[in-house]
């Protein structure tokens, strides 16, 4: 953890010794009472936390807040629901790169069982988003949705900006040669690729199909590589 994040509701209570953040403060950072660490309030300011005391059951902490970090970059990802481990990687790494929103949708060639994973039903997904923000030393979390159908997501998109879809099979040009302006919406299909109907739907909503070169990449690698290319083209790296 480069930054330890807290929900506002947690600030008034001691931090239980069993919490991973307590273990990090004591075992990794090796803080002693009176020493400070980098802390942040989720979707709020960054600042310093101070370890006031260490009890048998909990840590007592105090906080001093500074300014909030800048808003997230207006980059939205539309992702065909992948296998849970792939989704975990995308949630964490896309958050680290500062995307604004991630919409995981049930794709026609996707595996229906992925939508029933405990990753989504238990709320586990949020833990990976928080970990990505902590890695990036940021407090802001992207908006995340899962299960909405692709037509509904497309109908709600803002009208301006750039719309791109990754596709190994029907892409006339590379992402590196595409013209990009904010806001950006990047669509990536499931591991088995887009269906013909989904390609037609995306084109009808103004998406240009692009590729990342001749190599076939894992879904999580393709998404993160594409976000990095887009950020570089926009001068955000």
DANOR-V235178 format. One record per pair of residues at least 24 apart in sequence whose ideal C-beta (glycine too) atoms are under 7 Angstrom apart, sorted by the first residue. I is the first residue (numbers start at 0). GAP is how many residues later the second one is. Records with the same first field share a line. If there is no record, write none. Layout:
I->GAP  GAP
This chain:
0->133
1->132  133  135
2->35  36  37  43  131  134
3->33  34  35  45  130
4->35  37  125  128  129  134
5->33  35  36
6->35
7->33
10->52
13->44  45  46
14->43  44  46
15->41  42
16->40  41  42
21->37
24->26  34
38->24
39->99
40->24  98
41->97  99
42->96  97  98
43->24  95
44->94
45->93
67->71
68->69  70  71
70->69
71->26  27  28  68  70
72->25  26  27  163
73->26  108  109  110
74->24  25  109  111  152  155
75->24  25  27  107  109
76->25  26  109  146
77->25  27  75  107  109
78->25  109  144
79->25  27  30  108  109  110
80->24  25  26  29  33  34  65  109
81->32  108  109  137
82->31
83->30  33  35
85->133  134
86->32
87->31  40
88->131
89->130  133
90->34  37  38  41
91->36  39  40
92->39  131
93->129  130  133
94->34  37  38  46  47
95->36  39  40
96->127  130  131  134
97->38  40
98->43  128
99->42  43
100->41  42
101->40  42
102->42  45  50
103->42
104->43  44  45  48
105->41  43
106->82  83  91
107->87  89  90
108->81  83  84  86
109->80
114->32
119->26
149->48  51
150->50
153->47  51
156->28
157->25
160->24
162->42  43  44  45
163->43  44  46
164->37  42  44
165->44  45  46  56  60
166->27  42  44
167->43  48
168->24
169->29  39
170->38  39  40
171->37
172->37
173->36  37  39
174->35  36  37  51  54
175->53
177->30  32
179->50  53  54
181->52
183->46
185->40  41  44
187->31  34  35
190->28
